Amino acid sequence: MIIAKQYRCIHSATCHCTKGHLSEEVLFLMVQHLNWNPNVIATLSCVCKWFDDLAKRLLWKEFCRARAPKMMSDLQSSGSHSVDGSWRALGKLLIYCSGSSKGGLFNDVQISGHFVHRTRFSRTSGRSFLPPQCRTDDILYVSDPCEHLDQGEDGDLGFFRGIFKSFSMSKVRKLLIKKGTPFHPTEVCPYCKAKLWSMLQAKMIPQSASCRLGAYEDSIEYYVCLNGHMLGVCTLLPLSDSEGATEFQ
């Protein structure tokens, strides 16, 4: 069931239903009982601005903590009570493969975005996507590739996504700015709508990334947005070839 989002808040100061609708505590316990179901949170967000604010401020944060507790603890270990971008954007990144539209970020690749049941994010994998000079200080979590097989001439494609810890203070961001890397002229991050840098254009994709993904070295492309969300695509090696790949340090 699709619910149209209400942009005018029906729970205004003069609205009688402010005296009768569920409190934040009750809604919190209800969604907790439903194991922080993202469909329920998204539906509540569409009711009105009051519910949308509650979801952005509290419910999406609890969803992220329940879905990836160790990663969330690390992302917040610097002392911040929030993450770069927003909790809603991070929640979407955890469960949504953005795909690609024709003529968009990944040129002629056309695969619809879709939700995924569960994805593993790894800090160890993320290290392979960082330039060598950034690996001492920067922390990046990257997902396993979401495989889209038999895509005609494109072969077997893998879409991956990730999140930097404290991206605003990262060496990767400083390098992108130092290199004068331009933002993508038209496309924005599918998770938070921020501007995007191309790591391929900046020549900052290390060889270790292809080994980690089990992909052809010249087929990898990924972007990083101003909030530290990362998304990319690669052409996967045949299984017999990728099994024998060794990781570059």
C-alpha positions in Angstrom: 0.0 0.0 0.0 1.4 3.4 -1.0 0.6 6.3 1.2 1.0 9.8 -0.1 3.2 12.0 2.0 1.4 14.8 3.8 3.6 17.9 3.7 1.3 20.1 5.9 1.4 18.9 9.5 -2.1 18.0 10.7 -0.8 18.1 14.3 -0.5 21.9 14.5 -0.9 23.8 17.8 -4.6 24.4 17.1 -5.4 20.8 16.1 -7.6 18.9 18.4 -5.9 15.6 17.7 -2.8 16.7 19.5 -4.8 15.8 22.6 -5.6 12.3 21.5 -2.8 10.9 19.3 -0.2 8.4 20.6 2.7 9.8 22.5 6.3 9.4 21.5 6.9 6.8 24.2 4.0 4.6 23.0 5.1 4.9 19.3 8.6 4.0 20.3 7.5 0.9 22.1 5.2 -0.1 19.3 7.9 0.1 16.6 10.4 -1.6 19.0 7.9 -4.5 19.3 7.8 -4.7 15.5 11.6 -5.1 15.5 12.1 -1.6 14.0 10.5 -2.7 10.8 11.6 -0.1 8.1 8.3 -0.4 6.3 6.4 0.7 9.4 8.8 3.6 10.0 8.5 4.8 6.4 4.7 4.6 6.6 4.6 6.6 9.8 6.8 9.2 8.2 4.2 9.8 5.5 1.4 10.6 7.9 2.4 14.1 8.7 5.3 16.3 9.7 5.0 15.4 13.4 5.5 11.7 12.7 8.2 12.5 10.1 10.2 14.5 12.6 9.9 11.7 15.2 11.1 9.1 12.6 14.1 11.2 11.6 15.0 12.1 15.1 14.5 8.8 16.9 13.0 5.8 15.0 15.6 5.6 12.1 18.4 5.9 14.6 17.1 2.9 16.5 16.6 1.0 13.3 20.3 1.6 12.4 21.4 0.5 15.8 19.3 -2.7 15.7 20.4 -3.5 12.1 24.2 -2.9 12.5 25.0 -2.4 16.2 28.8 -2.7 16.0 29.1 -0.4 13.0 26.8 2.2 14.6 28.8 2.1 17.8 32.0 2.7 15.9 30.5 5.5 13.8 29.5 7.3 17.0 32.6 6.5 19.0 34.1 9.9 18.2 31.6 11.4 20.7 29.0 12.5 18.2 25.3 11.6 18.9 24.6 11.7 15.1 26.1 10.6 11.9 27.1 12.5 8.7 23.9 13.1 6.6 21.0 11.8 8.7 19.8 8.6 10.3 17.1 8.2 7.7 19.8 8.4 4.9 21.9 5.9 6.7 18.9 3.6 7.3 18.2 3.7 3.6 21.8 2.9 2.7 21.7 -0.2 4.9 18.8 -1.8 3.1 18.7 -0.2 -0.4 20.8 -1.0 -3.5 20.5 2.2 -5.6 21.0 0.6 -9.0 21.6 3.0 -11.9 19.5 4.8 -14.4 20.6 5.1 -18.1 22.7 8.2 -18.6 23.1 8.6 -14.8 26.2 8.0 -12.6 27.3 4.9 -14.4 26.6 5.8 -18.0 24.7 3.2 -19.8 24.1 0.8 -16.9 20.3 0.6 -16.3 19.3 -1.4 -13.3 16.4 -0.4 -11.0 17.1 0.3 -7.4 15.6 -2.2 -4.9 15.5 -3.1 -1.3 17.7 -5.9 0.1 16.8 -8.2 3.0 20.2 -8.0 4.6 23.7 -6.9 3.7 27.0 -7.3 5.5 29.1 -4.2 5.9 32.8 -4.6 6.7 35.5 -2.2 8.0 38.2 -4.6 6.8 36.7 -4.5 3.3 36.5 -0.8 3.4 40.2 -0.5 4.0 40.7 -2.0 0.5 38.9 0.9 -1.1 41.0 3.6 0.6 44.1 5.1 -1.1 47.2 3.7 0.7 48.0 7.2 2.2 44.6 7.3 3.8 44.5 3.9 5.5 46.2 4.8 8.7 43.5 7.4 9.8 40.4 6.9 7.7 37.6 4.4 8.4 35.2 3.2 5.7 32.6 0.5 5.9 31.7 -1.2 2.6 29.0 -3.7 1.8 29.4 -7.0 -0.1 28.5 -6.4 -3.7 24.8 -6.8 -4.7 25.1 -9.1 -7.7 23.1 -8.5 -10.9 24.1 -11.4 -13.1 23.9 -11.8 -16.9 23.5 -8.2 -17.9 24.2 -8.7 -21.5 27.4 -7.0 -22.8 28.0 -5.6 -19.3 28.4 -9.1 -17.9 27.9 -9.8 -14.2 27.6 -6.5 -12.3 28.0 -5.8 -8.6 26.7 -2.7 -6.9 28.3 -1.8 -3.5 27.8 1.0 -1.0 29.4 2.3 2.1 29.8 4.9 4.8 32.8 6.8 6.1 33.3 7.6 9.8 33.7 11.3 10.4 34.0 12.0 6.7 34.3 15.8 7.2 37.7 15.2 8.9 38.9 12.4 6.6 42.1 12.4 4.5 40.1 11.2 1.5 38.0 14.4 1.6 41.1 16.5 2.0 42.7 14.8 -1.0 39.6 15.3 -3.1 39.6 19.0 -2.3 43.4 19.3 -2.8 43.1 17.7 -6.3 40.3 20.1 -7.2 38.0 17.2 -8.1 34.7 18.6 -9.4 31.3 17.4 -8.3 29.2 15.5 -10.7 27.3 18.1 -12.8 23.8 16.6 -12.4 23.6 13.6 -10.2 23.3 13.6 -6.4 23.6 11.0 -3.7 20.6 8.6 -3.8 20.6 8.4 0.0 20.9 12.1 1.2 20.8 14.2 -2.0 24.3 15.7 -1.4 26.8 16.4 -4.2 29.1 13.6 -5.4 32.8 13.3 -6.1 34.0 10.6 -8.6 36.9 8.6 -7.1 37.7 7.4 -10.6 38.0 10.9 -11.9 40.2 11.8 -9.0 42.3 8.7 -9.7 42.0 7.5 -6.1 40.7 3.9 -6.7 43.4 1.5 -5.4 44.1 -1.8 -7.1 43.1 -3.6 -3.9 39.5 -2.7 -4.5 39.2 -5.0 -7.5 40.7 -7.9 -5.5 38.4 -7.3 -2.6 35.3 -7.3 -4.9 36.5 -10.1 -7.2 36.1 -7.8 -10.2 38.0 -6.7 -13.3 40.4 -3.9 -12.3 39.3 -1.5 -15.0 35.6 -1.9 -14.4 35.3 -0.3 -11.0 33.8 3.1 -10.4 32.5 4.7 -7.2 31.5 8.0 -5.9 31.6 9.6 -2.4 29.1 12.3 -1.4 29.7 15.3 0.9 28.2 13.3 3.8 30.5 10.3 3.3 28.1 7.9 1.7 29.8 5.8 -1.0 28.2 4.0 -3.9 29.8 2.1 -6.8 29.6 -0.6 -9.5 31.9 -3.1 -10.9 32.0 -6.0 -13.4 32.5 -9.2 -11.5 35.0 -11.9 -12.5 33.7 -15.4 -13.3 33.6 -17.3 -10.1 36.5 -19.6 -11.0 38.7 -16.6 -11.6 37.7 -14.5 -8.6 38.2 -17.5 -6.2 41.9 -17.4 -7.1 42.3 -13.7 -6.6 44.7 -12.5 -3.9 44.3 -9.2 -2.1 46.9 -6.5 -2.5 48.1 -4.8 0.6 
